[in-house]
Amino acid sequence: MEIKEPPNRKIYTVVNSFEINTDIAEFIQPTTYAAARSVARTVEKHFLYHHGQVIASNVLQLAPKPSAQIIESIIDTTFWSSLRREEGRSPKISIAFLPPEMAGYPLVFEQRLPLSSRILTKLAPAVERSGIHLGVWHDGNELYVWGTTRIIPGLCFVLEVVEPGMLVIKHRRVEGFGKFVNVAVLKGDQIKIIDEGTVKTPDCPKLVNSMIGIATPSLWNDSLNILVQMAVSIRNHGRGGTLLVVPEVGDGWHDSIIHPITHSLSPSFSELAMLNKQKVSEMGHSAWQDKVSSAINNIAGLTAVDGATIINDQYEVLAFGAKIGRSANGLPVEEIVLTEPIVGNVASVVHPVQNGGTRHLSAAQFVHDQHKAIALVASQDGRFTIFSWSQCEQKVQAHRVDALLL
């Protein structure tokens, strides 16, 4: 679907039946970070397209669409800020582009602050905790910081500093809660644009599509979205880990696990399974979300124990600390299809040892033996891989998804 800009070079976004006027003006301060210029137009098109798609679906509560010039300027300033230090610490910042009247419970400064690397570095200690955004808006051709907010509307442009020189462009899902949808990752002069076309790839797991945030429902209580939150939590504890998701019916997966299992559970731990089946209306979205988040973090913590954590597809925890072994009737996995949902990436067939260490090899072997299972594997360095079976290729697929989880 092609979305054209209005002839007067202004963008209008419908929000609760009134219009936000976003001038596309040339900013006085020239940008000096080359990647900001390279990625700005592509990111602008992403927001234009998805705003058009959502408006066509009669969803009106959306954030303003950022222009390429605004995107470029925010990225440039934030990048240079990420390289500065305040009291010996590098800044961690999340910037949301919207006016204060569109934020939920905004903390508004009495005096506007100019958007500069110095200002961002100074403010960083106050907003480094997860979920707090610095609000940025514009007056004519000048961008300014107006305050902070924790609540932003759907499709709100967000730029987050992950580490010095590493930025992630993302937006809030249109409906519900959960992991923001990543659009691009910038690290120095390296640019990774998330490839939304991955969702059309044969045998691409629905979990990967849910991470991309395009082809599956975006409600936080969607079952696939719960696995997305699980992946984020596993990655965040930083110890590495393996989560095996097996079918609820049948116990064939036992053939690929070394017995006895050190920490087998009886009965299975079913808190998350019960919450997933519960009607959100019974306790309200906020209370339900808090309980689900707590249950997810509880299970994700088990993956830090040496060995694999095993759950079924209804989110009942069956065991943790389990050792994976090749099935008695199985053959050793010799090849896997390695993919990454990044524009320009080409799938390659490699030996499993080329994708990681023992943890990755054992997960690939498990899926090679148990075709209906998937395996989520986190490395201590932050790399995250989802293993699944491809009926088309008759091989294990290894999907590198760290760029979707930042």
C-alpha positions as CSV (number, residue, x, y, z in Angstrom):
1,M,0.0,0.0,0.0
2,E,1.6,3.3,-1.1
3,I,1.1,6.3,1.2
4,K,1.8,9.6,-0.4
5,E,2.7,12.8,1.5
6,P,0.3,15.7,1.2
7,P,1.4,18.2,-1.4
8,N,2.1,20.9,1.2
9,R,4.8,18.7,2.7
10,K,3.0,18.3,6.1
11,I,1.9,15.2,7.8
12,Y,-1.4,14.9,9.6
13,T,-2.1,12.1,12.1
14,V,-5.6,11.4,13.4
15,V,-5.6,11.1,17.1
16,N,-8.9,10.9,19.0
17,S,-10.6,13.0,16.3
18,F,-8.1,15.9,16.3
19,E,-5.1,16.5,14.1
20,I,-1.4,16.8,15.1
21,N,0.4,19.0,12.6
22,T,4.0,17.9,12.1
23,D,6.0,20.3,9.9
24,I,8.7,18.7,7.8
25,A,11.2,21.5,8.2
26,E,14.9,21.5,7.6
27,F,16.6,21.6,10.9
28,I,19.2,24.3,11.5
29,Q,21.7,21.9,13.2
30,P,23.3,19.7,10.5
31,T,23.8,16.1,11.3
32,T,27.2,14.5,11.5
33,Y,26.4,10.9,12.2
34,A,26.3,9.3,8.7
35,A,24.1,6.3,9.8
36,A,21.4,8.8,10.9
37,R,21.2,10.2,7.3
38,S,21.3,6.7,5.8
39,V,18.4,5.2,7.8
40,A,16.1,8.2,8.3
41,R,14.1,7.9,5.0
42,T,13.6,4.2,5.4
43,V,12.3,4.6,9.0
44,E,10.0,7.4,7.9
45,K,8.5,5.1,5.3
46,H,8.0,2.4,7.9
47,F,5.9,4.8,10.1
48,L,4.0,6.2,7.1
49,Y,3.0,2.7,5.9
50,H,1.9,1.4,9.3
51,H,0.0,4.5,10.2
52,G,-1.9,4.1,7.0
53,Q,-2.6,0.5,7.7
54,V,-3.9,1.2,11.2
55,I,-6.0,4.2,10.2
56,A,-7.6,2.0,7.5
57,S,-8.6,-0.3,10.4
58,N,-10.3,2.5,12.3
59,V,-7.8,2.6,15.1
60,L,-7.4,6.3,15.9
61,Q,-5.3,6.6,19.0
62,L,-1.9,6.9,17.3
63,A,1.2,9.0,18.0
64,P,2.4,11.6,15.4
65,K,4.4,10.3,12.4
66,P,8.0,11.5,12.5
67,S,9.5,13.0,9.3
68,A,12.8,11.8,8.0
69,Q,14.4,15.1,9.1
70,I,13.1,14.7,12.6
71,I,14.3,11.1,12.7
72,E,17.7,12.1,11.5
73,S,18.1,14.9,14.0
74,I,17.0,12.8,17.0
75,I,19.3,9.9,16.0
76,D,22.3,12.2,15.5
77,T,21.9,14.0,18.8
78,T,21.3,10.8,20.7
79,F,24.2,9.0,19.2
80,W,26.7,11.6,20.2
81,S,25.1,11.7,23.7
82,S,25.6,7.9,24.0
83,L,29.4,8.4,23.7
84,R,29.6,10.9,26.5
85,R,29.9,10.1,30.2
86,E,28.3,11.6,33.3
87,E,30.1,11.0,36.6
88,G,32.0,8.1,35.0
89,R,28.8,6.4,33.6
90,S,27.6,6.1,30.0
91,P,24.0,7.3,29.5
92,K,21.0,5.0,28.9
93,I,18.2,6.9,27.4
94,S,14.8,6.2,25.8
95,I,13.4,9.1,23.7
96,A,9.7,9.2,22.6
97,F,8.6,11.7,19.9
98,L,5.2,13.1,20.9
99,P,3.7,16.3,22.5
100,P,3.0,16.2,26.3
101,E,-0.8,16.3,25.8
102,M,-0.6,12.8,24.1
103,A,1.4,11.2,26.9
104,G,-0.1,9.5,29.9
105,Y,0.5,11.3,33.2
106,P,3.5,13.3,31.8
107,L,6.1,14.9,34.0
108,V,6.4,18.3,32.3
109,F,9.3,20.7,32.8
110,E,8.4,24.3,33.5
111,Q,11.0,25.4,30.9
112,R,11.7,23.5,27.7
113,L,15.2,22.2,27.2
114,P,16.9,22.1,23.8
115,L,17.6,18.7,22.4
116,S,21.3,18.5,22.6
117,S,23.8,15.8,23.6
118,R,24.8,17.7,26.7
119,I,21.2,18.0,27.9
120,L,20.5,14.3,27.2
121,T,23.7,13.2,29.1
122,K,22.7,15.4,32.1
123,L,19.1,14.0,32.2
124,A,20.1,10.3,31.7
125,P,20.5,9.4,35.4
126,A,16.9,10.3,36.1
127,V,15.4,8.2,33.3
128,E,17.7,5.2,32.9
129,R,15.2,2.8,34.5
130,S,13.2,0.7,32.1
131,G,9.9,2.1,30.7
132,I,10.7,5.8,31.3
133,H,10.9,8.0,28.1
134,L,12.2,11.5,27.6
135,G,9.5,13.3,25.7
136,V,10.7,15.2,22.6
137,W,8.6,17.5,20.5
138,H,9.3,20.4,18.1
139,D,8.5,24.1,17.7
140,G,9.0,25.1,14.1
141,N,12.4,23.7,13.2
142,E,13.7,23.3,16.8
143,L,13.4,20.1,18.7
144,Y,13.1,20.3,22.5
145,V,12.8,18.0,25.6
146,W,9.5,18.8,27.4
147,G,9.7,16.2,30.3
148,T,9.2,12.4,30.8
149,T,6.4,9.9,30.5
150,R,5.9,6.2,31.0
151,I,2.7,5.9,28.9
152,I,2.8,6.6,25.1
153,P,0.3,5.9,22.3
154,G,0.5,3.3,19.6
155,L,3.1,3.6,16.9
156,C,5.0,6.2,18.9
157,F,8.6,6.6,17.5
158,V,11.0,5.6,20.3
159,L,14.8,5.7,20.2
160,E,16.7,3.8,22.9
161,V,20.4,3.9,23.8
162,V,21.4,0.3,24.6
163,E,25.1,1.0,25.1
164,P,27.6,3.6,23.9
165,G,27.2,3.9,20.1
166,M,24.4,1.4,19.9
167,L,20.8,2.7,19.3
168,V,17.5,0.9,18.7
169,I,14.6,2.5,16.8
170,K,11.3,1.0,17.9
171,H,7.6,1.7,18.5
172,R,4.9,0.7,20.8
173,R,2.5,-1.9,19.6
174,V,-0.8,-0.5,18.4
175,E,-2.9,-2.3,21.0
176,G,-2.2,-3.8,24.4
177,F,1.1,-4.2,26.2
178,G,4.4,-6.0,25.7
179,K,7.7,-5.8,23.9
180,F,8.0,-2.8,21.6
181,V,8.4,-3.6,17.9
182,N,12.0,-3.0,16.7
183,V,12.4,-1.2,13.4
184,A,16.2,-0.8,13.1
185,V,19.4,-1.3,15.1
186,L,22.4,1.1,14.7
187,K,25.8,0.3,16.1
188,G,28.5,2.7,14.9
189,D,28.4,2.6,11.1
190,Q,26.5,-0.7,11.1
191,I,22.8,-0.6,10.3
192,K,20.4,-3.5,10.7
193,I,16.9,-2.9,9.3
194,I,14.3,-5.4,10.5
195,D,13.0,-7.3,7.4
196,E,9.2,-7.4,7.7
197,G,9.2,-9.7,4.6
198,T,10.5,-12.5,6.8
199,V,6.9,-13.2,7.8
200,K,6.3,-14.5,4.3
201,T,9.1,-17.0,4.4
202,P,7.9,-20.6,4.3
203,D,8.1,-22.3,7.7
204,C,9.1,-19.1,9.5
205,P,7.9,-19.7,13.1
206,K,4.9,-17.7,14.3
207,L,7.0,-16.7,17.3
208,V,9.5,-14.9,15.1
209,N,6.6,-13.2,13.2
210,S,5.2,-12.1,16.6
211,M,8.6,-10.6,17.5
212,I,8.6,-8.6,14.3
213,G,5.1,-7.5,15.3
214,I,3.5,-7.5,11.9
215,A,1.7,-10.8,11.0
216,T,0.2,-11.8,14.4
217,P,-2.1,-10.1,16.8
218,S,-0.4,-7.5,19.0
219,L,-2.4,-7.9,22.2
220,W,-0.2,-8.7,25.1
221,N,-2.2,-11.7,26.2
222,D,-1.8,-13.3,22.8
223,S,0.0,-16.6,23.5
224,L,2.8,-16.0,21.1
225,N,3.4,-12.6,22.7
226,I,3.9,-14.3,26.0
227,L,6.7,-16.3,24.5
228,V,8.2,-13.0,23.2
229,Q,8.2,-11.6,26.8
230,M,9.7,-14.9,27.9
231,A,12.5,-14.5,25.4
232,V,13.2,-10.9,26.6
233,S,13.3,-12.0,30.2
234,I,15.7,-14.9,29.5
235,R,18.0,-12.6,27.6
236,N,17.9,-10.0,30.3
237,H,19.2,-12.2,33.1
238,G,22.5,-12.3,31.2
239,R,23.5,-15.9,32.2
240,G,22.5,-17.6,29.1
241,G,19.9,-20.4,29.0
242,T,17.8,-22.8,27.0
243,L,14.0,-23.0,27.0
244,L,12.4,-26.0,25.2
245,V,8.7,-25.7,24.2
246,V,7.1,-29.1,23.7
247,P,3.6,-30.2,22.7
248,E,1.1,-30.6,25.6
249,V,0.0,-34.0,24.3
250,G,2.5,-36.8,24.2
251,D,5.8,-37.4,26.0
252,G,8.0,-38.2,23.1
253,W,10.4,-35.4,24.1
254,H,11.6,-37.7,27.0
255,D,13.5,-39.6,24.4
256,S,15.8,-36.6,23.8
257,I,16.5,-35.9,27.5
258,I,19.0,-37.7,29.7
259,H,17.4,-39.4,32.7
260,P,17.0,-38.9,35.5
261,I,16.1,-35.3,35.2
262,T,17.7,-33.4,38.0
263,H,14.8,-31.0,38.6
264,S,11.6,-32.7,37.2
265,L,8.4,-31.1,38.5
266,S,5.3,-33.1,39.7
267,P,2.8,-31.7,39.4
268,S,3.8,-29.3,36.6
269,F,4.0,-25.7,37.6
270,S,0.9,-24.1,36.0
271,E,0.7,-20.5,37.2
272,L,1.4,-19.0,33.8
273,A,-0.9,-21.5,32.1
274,M,-3.7,-20.5,34.4
275,L,-3.1,-16.8,33.8
276,N,-3.0,-17.3,30.1
277,K,-6.5,-18.9,30.2
278,Q,-7.9,-16.4,32.6
279,K,-10.1,-13.6,31.3
280,V,-8.3,-10.2,31.6
281,S,-11.7,-8.6,32.5
282,E,-11.8,-10.5,35.7
283,M,-9.0,-8.5,37.3
284,G,-8.3,-5.7,34.8
285,H,-5.4,-5.2,32.3
286,S,-2.9,-3.7,34.7
287,A,-3.3,-6.3,37.5
288,W,-3.3,-9.2,34.9
289,Q,-0.2,-7.8,33.2
290,D,1.7,-7.6,36.6
291,K,0.8,-11.1,37.5
292,V,1.8,-12.5,34.0
293,S,5.1,-10.5,34.1
294,S,5.9,-11.9,37.5
295,A,5.2,-15.5,36.3
296,I,7.3,-15.0,33.2
297,N,10.3,-13.7,35.1
298,N,9.9,-16.6,37.6
299,I,10.1,-19.2,34.7
300,A,12.8,-17.3,32.9
301,G,14.9,-17.4,36.0
302,L,14.9,-21.2,35.9
303,T,16.8,-21.1,32.6
304,A,19.8,-19.6,34.3
305,V,20.4,-23.0,36.0
306,D,22.7,-25.2,34.0
307,G,20.7,-27.4,31.6
308,A,17.4,-26.8,29.7
309,T,14.1,-25.6,31.1
310,I,11.1,-27.5,29.6
311,I,7.6,-26.1,29.2
312,N,4.7,-27.3,27.1
313,D,2.8,-25.2,24.6
314,Q,0.2,-24.3,27.3
315,Y,3.0,-22.8,29.5
316,E,3.1,-25.5,32.2
317,V,6.7,-25.9,33.5
318,L,7.7,-29.6,33.4
319,A,11.4,-29.5,34.4
320,F,14.5,-27.4,34.5
321,G,18.2,-28.2,34.6
322,A,17.5,-31.0,32.1
323,K,20.4,-32.4,30.0
324,I,19.7,-32.8,26.3
325,G,20.8,-36.0,24.6
326,R,20.3,-37.5,21.1
327,S,17.2,-39.8,20.8
328,A,18.1,-43.5,20.6
329,N,16.6,-43.6,17.1
330,G,17.8,-40.2,16.0
331,L,20.6,-39.2,13.7
332,P,23.1,-36.5,14.6
333,V,22.2,-33.1,13.2
334,E,24.7,-32.3,10.4
335,E,23.2,-29.2,8.9
336,I,21.0,-26.3,9.9
337,V,19.6,-23.3,8.0
338,L,20.8,-20.1,9.6
339,T,18.7,-17.0,9.1
340,E,18.4,-13.5,10.5
341,P,15.3,-11.2,9.9
342,I,17.5,-8.4,8.6
343,V,17.2,-6.7,5.2
344,G,19.9,-8.1,3.0
345,N,20.4,-11.3,4.9
346,V,20.6,-14.5,2.9
347,A,19.8,-17.8,4.6
348,S,22.8,-20.2,4.7
349,V,23.2,-23.9,5.3
350,V,25.9,-24.5,7.9
351,H,27.1,-27.1,10.4
352,P,25.6,-26.5,13.8
353,V,29.0,-25.9,15.4
354,Q,29.3,-22.8,13.2
355,N,26.3,-21.2,15.0
356,G,27.5,-21.5,18.6
357,G,28.7,-23.7,21.3
358,T,27.4,-26.8,23.2
359,R,24.1,-25.1,24.2
360,H,23.3,-24.3,20.6
361,L,24.3,-27.7,19.3
362,S,22.2,-29.5,21.9
363,A,19.2,-27.4,21.1
364,A,19.5,-28.0,17.4
365,Q,19.8,-31.7,18.1
366,F,16.6,-31.6,20.2
367,V,14.6,-30.0,17.5
368,H,16.1,-32.4,14.9
369,D,14.7,-35.3,17.0
370,Q,11.5,-33.5,18.1
371,H,10.0,-31.8,15.0
372,K,7.0,-30.4,16.9
373,A,9.2,-28.6,19.5
374,I,10.9,-25.3,19.4
375,A,14.0,-24.2,21.4
376,L,14.9,-20.7,22.6
377,V,18.6,-20.3,23.3
378,A,20.3,-17.2,24.9
379,S,24.0,-16.8,25.0
380,Q,25.7,-14.8,27.8
381,D,26.9,-12.3,25.2
382,G,23.2,-11.4,24.4
383,R,22.9,-13.5,21.2
384,F,19.5,-15.2,20.9
385,T,18.5,-18.0,18.6
386,I,15.2,-19.8,18.0
387,F,15.4,-23.3,16.6
388,S,12.5,-24.9,14.7
389,W,11.9,-27.6,12.2
390,S,11.4,-26.7,8.5
391,Q,9.1,-29.1,6.6
392,C,10.1,-27.4,3.4
393,E,13.9,-27.8,3.9
394,Q,13.7,-30.9,6.0
395,K,16.2,-29.3,8.3
396,V,16.5,-27.4,11.5
397,Q,16.2,-23.7,11.2
398,A,18.2,-21.4,13.4
399,H,16.7,-17.9,13.6
400,R,19.1,-15.2,15.0
401,V,16.6,-12.8,16.7
402,D,18.8,-10.6,19.0
403,A,18.0,-7.6,16.9
404,L,14.3,-8.1,17.7
405,L,14.8,-8.3,21.4
406,L,17.0,-5.3,22.2
